[in-house]
């Protein structure tokens, strides 16, 4: 079994179990979300993606 955390918090190294962390850039997430929102407002269709996040 694995435990996965998000945001790569500095406190994660104190966890007694091995902890895999995922680092995500909030500026990148915000830029993507803004682009998606603007495309929706402009009625622009984006190609569908397969897999996670589709």
mmCIF file of the N, C-alpha and C atoms, coordinates in Angstrom:
data_MODEL
# 
_entry.id   MODEL 
# 
loop_
_atom_site.group_PDB 
_atom_site.id 
_atom_site.type_symbol 
_atom_site.label_atom_id 
_atom_site.label_alt_id 
_atom_site.label_comp_id 
_atom_site.label_asym_id 
_atom_site.label_entity_id 
_atom_site.label_seq_id 
_atom_site.pdbx_PDB_ins_code 
_atom_site.Cartn_x 
_atom_site.Cartn_y 
_atom_site.Cartn_z 
_atom_site.occupancy 
_atom_site.B_iso_or_equiv 
_atom_site.pdbx_formal_charge 
_atom_site.auth_seq_id 
_atom_site.auth_comp_id 
_atom_site.auth_asym_id 
_atom_site.auth_atom_id 
_atom_site.pdbx_PDB_model_num 
ATOM 1   N N  . UNK A 1 1  ? 0.842   -1.153 0.000   1.00 0.00 ? 1  UNK A N  1 
ATOM 2   C CA . UNK A 1 1  ? 0.000   0.000  0.000   1.00 0.00 ? 1  UNK A CA 1 
ATOM 3   C C  . UNK A 1 1  ? 0.900   1.231  0.000   1.00 0.00 ? 1  UNK A C  1 
ATOM 4   N N  . UNK A 1 2  ? 0.483   2.231  -0.721  1.00 0.00 ? 2  UNK A N  1 
ATOM 5   C CA . UNK A 1 2  ? 1.227   3.484  -0.778  1.00 0.00 ? 2  UNK A CA 1 
ATOM 6   C C  . UNK A 1 2  ? 0.333   4.632  -0.370  1.00 0.00 ? 2  UNK A C  1 
ATOM 7   N N  . UNK A 1 3  ? 0.940   5.612  0.233   1.00 0.00 ? 3  UNK A N  1 
ATOM 8   C CA . UNK A 1 3  ? 0.234   6.842  0.578   1.00 0.00 ? 3  UNK A CA 1 
ATOM 9   C C  . UNK A 1 3  ? 0.817   7.939  -0.294  1.00 0.00 ? 3  UNK A C  1 
ATOM 10  N N  . UNK A 1 4  ? -0.055  8.686  -0.928  1.00 0.00 ? 4  UNK A N  1 
ATOM 11  C CA . UNK A 1 4  ? 0.395   9.764  -1.803  1.00 0.00 ? 4  UNK A CA 1 
ATOM 12  C C  . UNK A 1 4  ? -0.167  11.076 -1.284  1.00 0.00 ? 4  UNK A C  1 
ATOM 13  N N  . UNK A 1 5  ? 0.696   12.066 -1.168  1.00 0.00 ? 5  UNK A N  1 
ATOM 14  C CA . UNK A 1 5  ? 0.272   13.390 -0.748  1.00 0.00 ? 5  UNK A CA 1 
ATOM 15  C C  . UNK A 1 5  ? 0.439   14.380 -1.885  1.00 0.00 ? 5  UNK A C  1 
ATOM 16  N N  . UNK A 1 6  ? -0.263  15.488 -1.806  1.00 0.00 ? 6  UNK A N  1 
ATOM 17  C CA . UNK A 1 6  ? -0.160  16.542 -2.805  1.00 0.00 ? 6  UNK A CA 1 
ATOM 18  C C  . UNK A 1 6  ? 0.458   17.784 -2.185  1.00 0.00 ? 6  UNK A C  1 
ATOM 19  N N  . UNK A 1 7  ? 1.025   18.609 -3.008  1.00 0.00 ? 7  UNK A N  1 
ATOM 20  C CA . UNK A 1 7  ? 1.609   19.898 -2.661  1.00 0.00 ? 7  UNK A CA 1 
ATOM 21  C C  . UNK A 1 7  ? 2.969   19.801 -2.001  1.00 0.00 ? 7  UNK A C  1 
ATOM 22  N N  . UNK A 1 8  ? 3.526   18.618 -1.870  1.00 0.00 ? 8  UNK A N  1 
ATOM 23  C CA . UNK A 1 8  ? 4.898   18.443 -1.385  1.00 0.00 ? 8  UNK A CA 1 
ATOM 24  C C  . UNK A 1 8  ? 5.172   19.276 -0.125  1.00 0.00 ? 8  UNK A C  1 
ATOM 25  N N  . UNK A 1 9  ? 4.317   19.094 0.877   1.00 0.00 ? 9  UNK A N  1 
ATOM 26  C CA . UNK A 1 9  ? 4.453   19.855 2.117   1.00 0.00 ? 9  UNK A CA 1 
ATOM 27  C C  . UNK A 1 9  ? 5.755   19.505 2.829   1.00 0.00 ? 9  UNK A C  1 
ATOM 28  N N  . UNK A 1 10 ? 6.430   20.494 3.401   1.00 0.00 ? 10 UNK A N  1 
ATOM 29  C CA . UNK A 1 10 ? 7.694   20.224 4.103   1.00 0.00 ? 10 UNK A CA 1 
ATOM 30  C C  . UNK A 1 10 ? 7.528   19.225 5.251   1.00 0.00 ? 10 UNK A C  1 
ATOM 31  N N  . UNK A 1 11 ? 6.362   19.195 5.864   1.00 0.00 ? 11 UNK A N  1 
ATOM 32  C CA . UNK A 1 11 ? 6.124   18.295 7.000   1.00 0.00 ? 11 UNK A CA 1 
ATOM 33  C C  . UNK A 1 11 ? 6.041   16.830 6.588   1.00 0.00 ? 11 UNK A C  1 
ATOM 34  N N  . UNK A 1 12 ? 5.917   16.549 5.283   1.00 0.00 ? 12 UNK A N  1 
ATOM 35  C CA . UNK A 1 12 ? 5.745   15.169 4.836   1.00 0.00 ? 12 UNK A CA 1 
ATOM 36  C C  . UNK A 1 12 ? 6.951   14.290 5.168   1.00 0.00 ? 12 UNK A C  1 
ATOM 37  N N  . UNK A 1 13 ? 8.126   14.877 5.349   1.00 0.00 ? 13 UNK A N  1 
ATOM 38  C CA . UNK A 1 13 ? 9.295   14.046 5.672   1.00 0.00 ? 13 UNK A CA 1 
ATOM 39  C C  . UNK A 1 13 ? 9.244   13.510 7.103   1.00 0.00 ? 13 UNK A C  1 
ATOM 40  N N  . UNK A 1 14 ? 8.335   14.012 7.917   1.00 0.00 ? 14 UNK A N  1 
ATOM 41  C CA . UNK A 1 14 ? 8.185   13.517 9.283   1.00 0.00 ? 14 UNK A CA 1 
ATOM 42  C C  . UNK A 1 14 ? 7.246   12.318 9.372   1.00 0.00 ? 14 UNK A C  1 
ATOM 43  N N  . UNK A 1 15 ? 6.611   11.951 8.284   1.00 0.00 ? 15 UNK A N  1 
ATOM 44  C CA . UNK A 1 15 ? 5.664   10.833 8.273   1.00 0.00 ? 15 UNK A CA 1 
ATOM 45  C C  . UNK A 1 15 ? 6.418   9.534  8.557   1.00 0.00 ? 15 UNK A C  1 
ATOM 46  N N  . UNK A 1 16 ? 5.847   8.689  9.423   1.00 0.00 ? 16 UNK A N  1 
ATOM 47  C CA . UNK A 1 16 ? 6.497   7.427  9.796   1.00 0.00 ? 16 UNK A CA 1 
ATOM 48  C C  . UNK A 1 16 ? 6.531   6.444  8.623   1.00 0.00 ? 16 UNK A C  1 
ATOM 49  N N  . UNK A 1 17 ? 5.563   6.513  7.732   1.00 0.00 ? 17 UNK A N  1 
ATOM 50  C CA . UNK A 1 17 ? 5.517   5.653  6.558   1.00 0.00 ? 17 UNK A CA 1 
ATOM 51  C C  . UNK A 1 17 ? 6.103   6.390  5.361   1.00 0.00 ? 17 UNK A C  1 
ATOM 52  N N  . UNK A 1 18 ? 6.667   5.649  4.405   1.00 0.00 ? 18 UNK A N  1 
ATOM 53  C CA . UNK A 1 18 ? 7.140   6.327  3.190   1.00 0.00 ? 18 UNK A CA 1 
ATOM 54  C C  . UNK A 1 18 ? 5.967   7.046  2.515   1.00 0.00 ? 18 UNK A C  1 
ATOM 55  N N  . UNK A 1 19 ? 6.207   8.251  2.120   1.00 0.00 ? 19 UNK A N  1 
ATOM 56  C CA . UNK A 1 19 ? 5.143   9.059  1.533   1.00 0.00 ? 19 UNK A CA 1 
ATOM 57  C C  . UNK A 1 19 ? 5.607   9.597  0.186   1.00 0.00 ? 19 UNK A C  1 
ATOM 58  N N  . UNK A 1 20 ? 4.884   9.225  -0.856  1.00 0.00 ? 20 UNK A N  1 
ATOM 59  C CA . UNK A 1 20 ? 5.152   9.791  -2.183  1.00 0.00 ? 20 UNK A CA 1 
ATOM 60  C C  . UNK A 1 20 ? 4.381   11.098 -2.267  1.00 0.00 ? 20 UNK A C  1 
ATOM 61  N N  . UNK A 1 21 ? 5.016   12.123 -2.789  1.00 0.00 ? 21 UNK A N  1 
ATOM 62  C CA . UNK A 1 21 ? 4.337   13.400 -2.910  1.00 0.00 ? 21 UNK A CA 1 
ATOM 63  C C  . UNK A 1 21 ? 4.325   13.862 -4.357  1.00 0.00 ? 21 UNK A C  1 
ATOM 64  N N  . UNK A 1 22 ? 3.310   14.613 -4.694  1.00 0.00 ? 22 UNK A N  1 
ATOM 65  C CA . UNK A 1 22 ? 3.155   15.178 -6.025  1.00 0.00 ? 22 UNK A CA 1 
ATOM 66  C C  . UNK A 1 22 ? 3.251   16.684 -5.888  1.00 0.00 ? 22 UNK A C  1 
ATOM 67  N N  . UNK A 1 23 ? 4.158   17.271 -6.640  1.00 0.00 ? 23 UNK A N  1 
ATOM 68  C CA . UNK A 1 23 ? 4.305   18.720 -6.616  1.00 0.00 ? 23 UNK A CA 1 
ATOM 69  C C  . UNK A 1 23 ? 3.591   19.285 -7.837  1.00 0.00 ? 23 UNK A C  1 
ATOM 70  N N  . UNK A 1 24 ? 2.740   20.252 -7.604  1.00 0.00 ? 24 UNK A N  1 
ATOM 71  C CA . UNK A 1 24 ? 2.051   20.899 -8.714  1.00 0.00 ? 24 UNK A CA 1 
ATOM 72  C C  . UNK A 1 24 ? 2.190   22.407 -8.569  1.00 0.00 ? 24 UNK A C  1 
ATOM 73  N N  . UNK A 1 25 ? 2.455   23.042 -9.673  1.00 0.00 ? 25 UNK A N  1 
ATOM 74  C CA . UNK A 1 25 ? 2.621   24.487 -9.660  1.00 0.00 ? 25 UNK A CA 1 
ATOM 75  C C  . UNK A 1 25 ? 1.251   25.148 -9.711  1.00 0.00 ? 25 UNK A C  1 
ATOM 76  N N  . UNK A 1 26 ? 0.908   25.875 -8.656  1.00 0.00 ? 26 UNK A N  1 
ATOM 77  C CA . UNK A 1 26 ? -0.404  26.509 -8.607  1.00 0.00 ? 26 UNK A CA 1 
ATOM 78  C C  . UNK A 1 26 ? -0.587  27.527 -9.718  1.00 0.00 ? 26 UNK A C  1 
ATOM 79  N N  . UNK A 1 27 ? 0.497   28.188 -10.133 1.00 0.00 ? 27 UNK A N  1 
ATOM 80  C CA . UNK A 1 27 ? 0.364   29.149 -11.227 1.00 0.00 ? 27 UNK A CA 1 
ATOM 81  C C  . UNK A 1 27 ? -0.020  28.436 -12.522 1.00 0.00 ? 27 UNK A C  1 
ATOM 82  N N  . UNK A 1 28 ? 0.519   27.257 -12.746 1.00 0.00 ? 28 UNK A N  1 
ATOM 83  C CA . UNK A 1 28 ? 0.167   26.480 -13.938 1.00 0.00 ? 28 UNK A CA 1 
ATOM 84  C C  . UNK A 1 28 ? -1.270  26.000 -13.903 1.00 0.00 ? 28 UNK A C  1 
ATOM 85  N N  . UNK A 1 29 ? -1.720  25.560 -12.732 1.00 0.00 ? 29 UNK A N  1 
ATOM 86  C CA . UNK A 1 29 ? -3.107  25.119 -12.579 1.00 0.00 ? 29 UNK A CA 1 
ATOM 87  C C  . UNK A 1 29 ? -4.047  26.299 -12.810 1.00 0.00 ? 29 UNK A C  1 
ATOM 88  N N  . UNK A 1 30 ? -3.698  27.463 -12.259 1.00 0.00 ? 30 UNK A N  1 
ATOM 89  C CA . UNK A 1 30 ? -4.524  28.660 -12.438 1.00 0.00 ? 30 UNK A CA 1 
ATOM 90  C C  . UNK A 1 30 ? -4.575  29.111 -13.888 1.00 0.00 ? 30 UNK A C  1 
ATOM 91  N N  . UNK A 1 31 ? -3.430  29.049 -14.578 1.00 0.00 ? 31 UNK A N  1 
ATOM 92  C CA . UNK A 1 31 ? -3.387  29.424 -15.990 1.00 0.00 ? 31 UNK A CA 1 
ATOM 93  C C  . UNK A 1 31 ? -4.252  28.488 -16.830 1.00 0.00 ? 31 UNK A C  1 
ATOM 94  N N  . UNK A 1 32 ? -4.154  27.199 -16.581 1.00 0.00 ? 32 UNK A N  1 
ATOM 95  C CA . UNK A 1 32 ? -4.968  26.227 -17.313 1.00 0.00 ? 32 UNK A CA 1 
ATOM 96  C C  . UNK A 1 32 ? -6.454  26.442 -17.042 1.00 0.00 ? 32 UNK A C  1 
ATOM 97  N N  . UNK A 1 33 ? -6.813  26.623 -15.781 1.00 0.00 ? 33 UNK A N  1 
ATOM 98  C CA . UNK A 1 33 ? -8.221  26.830 -15.423 1.00 0.00 ? 33 UNK A CA 1 
ATOM 99  C C  . UNK A 1 33 ? -8.783  28.096 -16.070 1.00 0.00 ? 33 UNK A C  1 
ATOM 100 N N  . UNK A 1 34 ? -7.983  29.167 -16.080 1.00 0.00 ? 34 UNK A N  1 
ATOM 101 C CA . UNK A 1 34 ? -8.426  30.410 -16.702 1.00 0.00 ? 34 UNK A CA 1 
ATOM 102 C C  . UNK A 1 34 ? -8.638  30.221 -18.199 1.00 0.00 ? 34 UNK A C  1 
ATOM 103 N N  . UNK A 1 35 ? -7.713  29.521 -18.851 1.00 0.00 ? 35 UNK A N  1 
ATOM 104 C CA . UNK A 1 35 ? -7.853  29.251 -20.280 1.00 0.00 ? 35 UNK A CA 1 
ATOM 105 C C  . UNK A 1 35 ? -9.093  28.438 -20.592 1.00 0.00 ? 35 UNK A C  1 
ATOM 106 N N  . UNK A 1 36 ? -9.354  27.416 -19.771 1.00 0.00 ? 36 UNK A N  1 
ATOM 107 C CA . UNK A 1 36 ? -10.556 26.602 -19.967 1.00 0.00 ? 36 UNK A CA 1 
ATOM 108 C C  . UNK A 1 36 ? -11.828 27.432 -19.786 1.00 0.00 ? 36 UNK A C  1 
ATOM 109 N N  . UNK A 1 37 ? -11.829 28.272 -18.768 1.00 0.00 ? 37 UNK A N  1 
ATOM 110 C CA . UNK A 1 37 ? -12.992 29.118 -18.514 1.00 0.00 ? 37 UNK A CA 1 
ATOM 111 C C  . UNK A 1 37 ? -13.233 30.097 -19.664 1.00 0.00 ? 37 UNK A C  1 
ATOM 112 N N  . UNK A 1 38 ? -12.171 30.714 -20.159 1.00 0.00 ? 38 UNK A N  1 
ATOM 113 C CA . UNK A 1 38 ? -12.314 31.634 -21.286 1.00 0.00 ? 38 UNK A CA 1 
ATOM 114 C C  . UNK A 1 38 ? -12.797 30.910 -22.541 1.00 0.00 ? 38 UNK A C  1 
ATOM 115 N N  . UNK A 1 39 ? -12.276 29.711 -22.783 1.00 0.00 ? 39 UNK A N  1 
ATOM 116 C CA . UNK A 1 39 ? -12.744 28.934 -23.932 1.00 0.00 ? 39 UNK A CA 1 
ATOM 117 C C  . UNK A 1 39 ? -14.227 28.595 -23.806 1.00 0.00 ? 39 UNK A C  1 
ATOM 118 N N  . UNK A 1 40 ? -14.664 28.251 -22.608 1.00 0.00 ? 40 UNK A N  1 
ATOM 119 C CA . UNK A 1 40 ? -16.087 27.981 -22.397 1.00 0.00 ? 40 UNK A CA 1 
ATOM 120 C C  . UNK A 1 40 ? -16.923 29.222 -22.663 1.00 0.00 ? 40 UNK A C  1 
ATOM 121 N N  . UNK A 1 41 ? -16.465 30.375 -22.196 1.00 0.00 ? 41 UNK A N  1 
ATOM 122 C CA . UNK A 1 41 ? -17.203 31.620 -22.395 1.00 0.00 ? 41 UNK A CA 1 
ATOM 123 C C  . UNK A 1 41 ? -17.260 31.981 -23.877 1.00 0.00 ? 41 UNK A C  1 
ATOM 124 N N  . UNK A 1 42 ? -16.214 31.660 -24.624 1.00 0.00 ? 42 UNK A N  1 
ATOM 125 C CA . UNK A 1 42 ? -16.160 31.966 -26.062 1.00 0.00 ? 42 UNK A CA 1 
ATOM 126 C C  . UNK A 1 42 ? -16.763 30.848 -26.909 1.00 0.00 ? 42 UNK A C  1 
ATOM 127 N N  . UNK A 1 43 ? -17.219 29.794 -26.260 1.00 0.00 ? 43 UNK A N  1 
ATOM 128 C CA . UNK A 1 43 ? -17.810 28.633 -26.932 1.00 0.00 ? 43 UNK A CA 1 
ATOM 129 C C  . UNK A 1 43 ? -16.794 27.929 -27.842 1.00 0.00 ? 43 UNK A C  1 
ATOM 130 N N  . UNK A 1 44 ? -15.541 27.892 -27.423 1.00 0.00 ? 44 UNK A N  1 
ATOM 131 C CA . UNK A 1 44 ? -14.483 27.201 -28.163 1.00 0.00 ? 44 UNK A CA 1 
ATOM 132 C C  . UNK A 1 44 ? -14.453 25.749 -27.709 1.00 0.00 ? 44 UNK A C  1 
ATOM 133 N N  . UNK A 1 45 ? -14.475 24.824 -28.657 1.00 0.00 ? 45 UNK A N  1 
ATOM 134 C CA . UNK A 1 45 ? -14.421 23.405 -28.303 1.00 0.00 ? 45 UNK A CA 1 
ATOM 135 C C  . UNK A 1 45 ? -12.976 22.948 -28.248 1.00 0.00 ? 45 UNK A C  1 
ATOM 136 N N  . UNK A 1 46 ? -12.641 22.232 -27.197 1.00 0.00 ? 46 UNK A N  1 
ATOM 137 C CA . UNK A 1 46 ? -11.305 21.653 -27.040 1.00 0.00 ? 46 UNK A CA 1 
ATOM 138 C C  . UNK A 1 46 ? -11.402 20.162 -27.314 1.00 0.00 ? 46 UNK A C  1 
ATOM 139 N N  . UNK A 1 47 ? -10.333 19.575 -27.867 1.00 0.00 ? 47 UNK A N  1 
ATOM 140 C CA . UNK A 1 47 ? -10.361 18.117 -28.068 1.00 0.00 ? 47 UNK A CA 1 
ATOM 141 C C  . UNK A 1 47 ? -10.436 17.394 -26.728 1.00 0.00 ? 47 UNK A C  1 
ATOM 142 N N  . UNK A 1 48 ? -11.156 16.285 -26.698 1.00 0.00 ? 48 UNK A N  1 
ATOM 143 C CA . UNK A 1 48 ? -11.280 15.502 -25.469 1.00 0.00 ? 48 UNK A CA 1 
ATOM 144 C C  . UNK A 1 48 ? -10.009 14.716 -25.249 1.00 0.00 ? 48 UNK A C  1 
ATOM 145 N N  . UNK A 1 49 ? -9.637  14.563 -23.981 1.00 0.00 ? 49 UNK A N  1 
ATOM 146 C CA . UNK A 1 49 ? -8.469  13.785 -23.614 1.00 0.00 ? 49 UNK A CA 1 
ATOM 147 C C  . UNK A 1 49 ? -8.904  12.457 -23.034 1.00 0.00 ? 49 UNK A C  1 
ATOM 148 N N  . UNK A 1 50 ? -8.113  11.429 -23.272 1.00 0.00 ? 50 UNK A N  1 
ATOM 149 C CA . UNK A 1 50 ? -8.359  10.121 -22.661 1.00 0.00 ? 50 UNK A CA 1 
ATOM 150 C C  . UNK A 1 50 ? -7.602  10.046 -21.346 1.00 0.00 ? 50 UNK A C  1 
ATOM 151 N N  . UNK A 1 51 ? -8.108  9.258  -20.426 1.00 0.00 ? 51 UNK A N  1 
ATOM 152 C CA . UNK A 1 51 ? -7.396  9.055  -19.166 1.00 0.00 ? 51 UNK A CA 1 
ATOM 153 C C  . UNK A 1 51 ? -7.821  10.045 -18.110 1.00 0.00 ? 51 UNK A C  1 
ATOM 154 N N  . UNK A 1 52 ? -6.990  10.167 -17.078 1.00 0.00 ? 52 UNK A N  1 
ATOM 155 C CA . UNK A 1 52 ? -7.288  11.031 -15.944 1.00 0.00 ? 52 UNK A CA 1 
ATOM 156 C C  . UNK A 1 52 ? -7.372  12.479 -16.407 1.00 0.00 ? 52 UNK A C  1 
ATOM 157 N N  . UNK A 1 53 ? -8.296  13.178 -15.854 1.00 0.00 ? 53 UNK A N  1 
ATOM 158 C CA . UNK A 1 53 ? -8.453  14.597 -16.162 1.00 0.00 ? 53 UNK A CA 1 
ATOM 159 C C  . UNK A 1 53 ? -9.247  14.859 -17.420 1.00 0.00 ? 53 UNK A C  1 
ATOM 160 N N  . UNK A 1 54 ? -9.839  13.810 -17.980 1.00 0.00 ? 54 UNK A N  1 
ATOM 161 C CA . UNK A 1 54 ? -10.614 13.992 -19.213 1.00 0.00 ? 54 UNK A CA 1 
ATOM 162 C C  . UNK A 1 54 ? -11.963 14.604 -18.934 1.00 0.00 ? 54 UNK A C  1 
# 
